[in-house]
């Protein structure tokens, strides 16, 4: 049963709630039709039928008015990121509409948006974190782009996007029927809570499986050594940024009265130090081999084993930064300035509250 429900959600996304709405509508029609011949039965079942029908309407509303997500950053064109676009087109020659975004996360991802179940085509959006482009070199970035393209090629973006969209549509019901203040919302919450908890778990399991499959597929294009190198460098350099820059910055903010130096400036200023002796074999060996319960990505050791590495491979550290080759000089200046300005503004607004 669970596999059937998951298959339907993966195929239809938020439209998977339509069968529920259709069943509720059929029950309402049958209930109204029985009003003349069996009024006593209709009155007795009203406390059940009316809330169920109302919940179905709430589901339909949540489905139809699911708010569109606003992009945190404007799209980046080919003039601003010629290297990333060239890699993307080199690995994927299909004619899907594509959007490239650059944000401030220590991550890269690819997503898909379909219009009316894909009848009007699909839109792929690749998002690359500027910190990763700063920390890594062009070789590692190329492997990561291959990994993201592999997700799209293996149709992971379709299934994961549909599953995420269904969960968002179901949760959107609570925007119209507050579970704390309405009977309808409370009933919907009772009915959907267990389902959403289970779907979140299924989503995490599916995501981890997809990551391993995308690693293998990308390794066929760039080589397993290059894919493993990109995975190791992304993990260790991201960890170093978190431990030596982001966590200390959080502590610094606790006692600050105005915004300190933004994180991107700190990364750029300490780039060589971050890379120096970044690969600690003992620390990597000590990392868990099993994923955490709520992790959407497998642990590094599992990903390396998936590529055929029983031990930590020998990895040479980056000597250059990808931003110097895959982005234009003007784009680098504009992105850093915008992200630093936005971060400083948000921090100052936070201080102004106290």
C-alpha positions in Angstrom: 0.0 0.0 0.0 2.8 2.4 1.0 4.6 1.7 -2.3 1.5 2.4 -4.3 0.9 5.7 -2.5 4.5 6.7 -3.0 4.3 5.8 -6.7 1.2 7.9 -7.2 2.7 10.9 -5.4 6.0 10.6 -7.4 4.0 10.5 -10.6 1.4 13.2 -9.9 2.9 15.5 -7.3 0.3 17.8 -5.7 -2.3 16.5 -8.1 -2.2 13.2 -6.1 -4.8 14.7 -3.7 -7.4 14.9 -6.5 -8.5 11.3 -5.9 -9.2 12.1 -2.3 -11.2 15.2 -3.4 -13.1 13.1 -5.9 -14.1 10.5 -3.4 -15.2 13.1 -0.9 -17.3 14.8 -3.7 -18.9 11.4 -4.5 -19.8 10.8 -0.9 -21.4 14.3 -0.7 -23.5 13.7 -3.8 -24.7 10.3 -2.5 -25.4 11.9 0.9 -27.5 14.7 -0.6 -29.3 12.2 -2.9 -30.4 10.2 0.2 -31.8 13.3 1.9 -35.3 12.9 0.6 -35.7 9.1 1.1 -33.6 8.7 4.3 -33.6 12.0 6.2 -32.9 10.3 9.6 -29.8 8.6 8.2 -28.7 11.8 6.6 -29.0 13.7 9.8 -27.2 11.0 11.7 -24.3 10.9 9.3 -24.0 14.7 8.9 -21.3 15.1 11.7 -19.1 12.8 9.6 -20.0 13.7 6.0 -19.9 17.5 6.4 -16.4 17.7 8.0 -15.0 15.2 5.5 -16.4 17.3 2.6 -15.1 20.5 4.1 -11.7 18.9 4.5 -11.8 17.8 0.8 -12.5 21.4 -0.2 -9.6 22.6 2.0 -7.4 20.1 0.2 -8.6 21.3 -3.1 -7.9 24.9 -2.1 -4.5 24.0 -0.8 -3.8 22.3 -4.2 -5.0 25.1 -6.4 -3.5 28.1 -4.6 -0.1 26.7 -3.7 2.0 29.9 -3.6 4.8 30.1 -6.1 8.3 30.3 -4.6 10.1 33.5 -5.2 13.7 33.2 -6.2 16.1 34.4 -3.6 18.5 35.5 -6.3 18.0 36.7 -9.9 19.0 34.3 -12.7 22.6 34.4 -13.9 23.1 34.6 -17.7 25.8 33.1 -19.9 27.8 36.3 -19.9 28.1 36.4 -16.2 28.8 32.6 -15.7 30.2 31.4 -19.0 32.1 28.5 -17.5 29.2 27.0 -15.6 26.9 27.4 -18.6 29.4 25.7 -20.8 29.8 22.8 -18.4 26.0 22.4 -18.1 25.5 22.4 -21.9 28.4 20.1 -22.4 26.8 17.4 -20.2 23.2 18.0 -21.2 22.3 19.0 -24.8 18.5 18.8 -24.4 16.4 21.8 -25.0 14.7 22.2 -21.7 14.4 25.7 -20.4 17.2 26.3 -18.0 17.9 28.8 -15.2 21.1 29.2 -13.3 21.1 30.7 -9.8 23.9 31.6 -7.5 23.3 31.9 -3.8 25.3 32.0 -0.6 24.9 28.3 0.5 27.7 25.8 0.8 25.8 23.6 -1.6 24.7 22.9 -5.2 21.4 21.6 -6.4 19.1 21.2 -9.4 15.3 21.4 -9.4 12.5 21.0 -11.9 9.2 22.8 -12.4 6.5 21.5 -14.6 3.5 23.4 -15.9 0.2 21.4 -15.9 1.8 18.0 -15.5 4.5 18.7 -18.0 2.1 19.4 -20.9 3.9 22.8 -21.4 7.4 21.5 -20.9 9.7 21.7 -17.9 12.1 24.2 -16.4 15.3 23.1 -14.9 17.0 25.3 -12.3 20.5 24.7 -11.2 21.6 26.6 -8.0 25.3 26.9 -7.1 26.6 28.3 -3.9 29.1 31.1 -4.3 31.2 29.8 -1.4 31.7 26.5 -3.2 32.8 28.4 -6.3 35.3 30.2 -4.2 36.6 27.2 -2.3 36.8 24.7 -5.2 38.7 24.8 -8.5 37.3 24.3 -12.0 37.9 20.6 -12.0 35.8 20.0 -8.8 33.1 22.4 -10.1 32.9 20.4 -13.3 32.3 17.2 -11.4 29.6 18.8 -9.3 27.8 20.1 -12.4 28.0 16.6 -13.9 26.4 15.3 -10.7 23.6 17.8 -10.8 22.9 17.1 -14.5 22.9 13.3 -13.7 20.0 14.0 -11.3 18.0 15.5 -14.2 19.0 12.8 -16.6 18.0 10.1 -14.2 14.7 12.0 -13.6 15.4 12.4 -10.0 14.3 16.0 -10.3 10.8 14.9 -11.4 10.2 12.4 -8.6 11.7 14.5 -5.9 10.0 17.7 -7.1 6.6 15.9 -7.2 7.1 14.5 -3.8 8.2 17.8 -2.3 5.3 19.6 -4.2 2.7 17.2 -2.8 4.0 17.8 0.8 4.0 21.5 0.2 0.4 21.4 -1.1 -0.8 19.3 1.8 0.9 21.6 4.3 -0.6 24.6 2.5 -4.0 23.5 3.6 -3.1 24.7 7.1 -2.8 28.2 5.7 -6.5 28.1 5.0 -7.6 25.9 7.9 -5.7 26.6 11.0 -5.5 23.4 13.0 -5.4 25.3 16.3 -8.5 27.5 15.7 -10.8 25.5 13.3 -12.4 22.2 13.4 -11.7 21.6 9.8 -8.0 22.3 10.3 -7.8 20.0 13.3 -9.5 17.1 11.3 -7.2 17.7 8.3 -4.2 17.8 10.6 -5.2 14.5 12.2 -5.6 12.9 8.8 -2.5 14.4 7.2 0.0 14.5 10.0 0.9 10.8 9.9 0.9 10.8 6.1 3.2 13.8 5.9 5.6 12.4 8.6 5.8 9.2 6.5 6.3 11.1 3.2 9.1 13.2 4.7 10.8 9.9 5.7 10.3 8.5 2.2 11.6 11.7 0.7 14.9 11.5 2.7 15.4 7.8 1.8 14.7 8.6 -1.9 17.0 11.5 -1.8 19.9 9.5 -0.4 19.4 6.8 -3.0 19.3 9.4 -5.7 22.6 11.0 -4.6 24.4 7.7 -4.9 22.9 7.0 -8.3 23.9 10.5 -9.5 27.4 10.0 -8.2 27.8 6.9 -10.3 26.3 8.5 -13.4 28.5 11.5 -13.1 31.6 9.3 -12.6 30.9 7.8 -16.0 31.4 11.3 -17.5 34.2 12.8 -15.5 35.9 9.7 -14.1 35.5 8.2 -10.6 38.7 9.8 -9.3 37.4 13.3 -10.3 34.0 12.6 -8.8 35.6 11.3 -5.5 37.9 14.3 -5.4 35.0 16.7 -5.7 33.0 14.9 -3.0 36.0 15.0 -0.6 36.9 18.6 -1.3 33.3 19.7 -0.9 33.0 17.9 2.4 36.2 18.9 4.0 36.3 22.5 2.9 32.6 23.1 3.8 33.4 21.6 7.2 36.3 23.9 7.7 34.3 27.0 6.7 31.6 26.0 9.2 34.0 25.3 12.1 36.5 28.2 11.5 34.3 30.9 10.1 30.5 30.4 10.5 30.4 29.1 14.1 32.8 31.7 15.4 30.8 34.4 13.5 27.7 33.2 15.2 29.4 33.7 18.6 30.7 37.1 17.5 27.2 38.2 16.6 26.0 37.5 20.2 28.1 40.3 21.5 28.1 42.6 18.5 26.3 46.0 18.4 26.6 46.3 14.6 27.2 43.9 11.7 30.8 42.6 11.6 32.7 41.5 8.5 30.4 39.4 6.2 31.1 35.7 5.8 32.1 35.9 2.2 34.8 38.4 2.9 36.1 36.2 5.7 36.2 33.2 3.3 38.1 35.2 0.7 40.5 36.6 3.3 41.3 33.1 4.7 41.1 31.0 1.5 44.7 29.8 1.7 44.4 29.0 5.4 41.2 27.1 4.8 42.8 24.9 2.1 46.0 24.3 4.0 46.1 20.7 5.3 42.4 20.6 4.8 42.2 16.9 4.3 42.5 15.1 7.7 42.4 11.4 6.9 41.8 10.5 10.6 38.9 12.9 10.9 37.3 11.6 7.7 37.8 8.0 8.7 36.0 8.8 12.0 32.9 10.2 10.2 29.9 7.9 10.4 29.2 5.4 7.6 25.5 5.5 8.2 23.3 8.5 7.5 21.6 10.5 10.2 17.9 10.0 10.5 16.9 13.3 8.9 19.9 13.5 6.5 19.0 13.9 2.8 22.5 13.0 1.7 24.5 9.8 2.4 27.7 10.2 4.5 30.9 10.7 2.6 32.2 7.3 3.4 29.1 5.7 1.8 29.4 7.9 -1.3 33.1 7.0 -1.7 32.3 3.3 -1.2 29.6 3.7 -3.8 32.3 4.8 -6.3 34.5 1.8 -5.4 36.8 3.4 -2.9 37.4 1.3 0.2 39.8 3.9 1.7 40.1 7.6 1.4 41.5 8.4 -2.1 44.5 10.6 -2.5 43.2 14.1 -3.3 45.2 17.1 -4.4 44.0 20.4 -3.0 42.8 23.3 -5.2 45.5 25.8 -6.1 43.1 28.2 -7.9 39.5 29.3 -7.3 36.7 28.5 -9.8 35.3 32.0 -9.6 38.4 33.2 -11.6 37.5 30.9 -14.5 33.8 30.1 -14.5 32.4 33.5 -13.7 33.2 36.9 -15.3 35.1 39.4 -13.2 32.2 41.8 -13.2 29.8 39.1 -12.0 32.1 38.1 -9.1 32.3 41.7 -7.9 28.5 42.2 -8.2 27.6 38.9 -6.5 29.9 39.5 -3.6 28.8 43.1 -3.2 25.1 42.1 -3.3 25.4 39.2 -0.9 27.5 41.1 1.5 25.1 44.0 1.4 22.1 41.8 2.0 23.8 40.0 4.9 24.8 43.2 6.5 21.3 44.7 6.1 19.7 41.6 7.7 22.1 41.6 10.6 21.6 45.3 11.2 17.8 44.9 11.1 18.1 42.1 13.7 20.1 44.5 16.0 17.5 47.2 15.5 14.8 44.9 17.0 16.5 44.8 20.4 
